Amino acid sequence: MALAERVQSRREGSPWTGLWAVVAKEMADHLTSARMRILELLILLTAGGTVYVAMQQIRSAGISEQFVYLRLFTLAQDPLPALVGFLVFLVPLIAIALGFDAVNGEFNRKTMSRILSQPIYRDALLMGKFLAGLFTLALVFTAIWLLIFGMGMIGLGVAPGSEDVGRLLWFLVATVFYGGIWLALAQMFSVTFRQPATAALASIAVWLFFTVFWEILAGLLAQALRPVQFGLAQEILGQAQLQMTLERFSPNTLYAESMVALLNPTVRSLGLVLPSQLQGAILGTPLPLSQSLLLIWPHLTGLIAVTILIFALSYVLFQRQEIRA
């Protein structure tokens, strides 16, 4: 009898049946929603303003400068910061806006039972909603990326070099996975809380914690765990390295350091560098793209790993959740 019940409880067919139907439906909902159009308009205005200011500075400095397209993303002029500085704030907000009501919205509309009565497992539903959000992020950022290239070619009159294109492609990949972390977090809170407003507030609270408070907390923890007792250089260096390690637990730090290495080819190190380690180095010489990628490879791996970890946690929570509503 127990064996018969076990056989009946086994899944029939693939758990991913219907995955792409969920992805297509969710992407259509995202791209046609009013909040998505508001966010797109905000990003377009931001990108247009910052790139225009960057082009004015490039023209005044001379367009023959190397890596001129990278400077479209990094040049700033008061009161506008660089486009990269805006993205550190805008990407999490867009990702949270796409994911905070992914699951609890179905409960509130009382459509969850109806969806799962179709030949669609929970696995396909949750993965489909996450992939739809990630693909929407990739689509929006790719469109903006191409728009900036178009504005650069019209405004500067020069074609981008292969090194510019390669570095900016990796910049696009890192930006999408940085958004993936906040999308997975918002989706996890949408599984945990039944009210979308609560899920949105919890997601924004985590983002504010890592944006405003984590750097302060990392400094205090480093002072407590590695105090400087005698003022020796080794003690000061050890405390600074510990603080830097703690700060890298924040996705914002991982993304910001990746951008520094990708968009500024002259950066040769992201940590503390002793004078003895600079022996033989030609300062100011740009690194090739492969060397910059080696420099940020742990950061990219960390962004992808955290995204997978948070999604796995929301997957476990959703599998154990009571669906009847």
Salt bridges, closest charged atoms under 4 A:
GLU26 OE2 - LYS25 NZ 3.82
GLU26 OE2 - LYS129 NZ 2.90
ASP29 OD2 - LYS25 NZ 2.85
GLU65 OE2 - ARG71 NE 3.02
ASP101 OD1 - ARG35 NH2 3.19
GLU106 OE2 - ARG109 NH2 3.39
GLU106 OE2 - LYS129 NZ 2.96
ASP123 OD1 - ARG11 NH2 2.93
GLU163 OE2 - ARG167 NE 3.13
GLU257 OE1 - ARG248 NE 2.98
GLU257 OE1 - HIS299 NE2 2.64
GLU322 OE2 - ARG324 NE 2.94
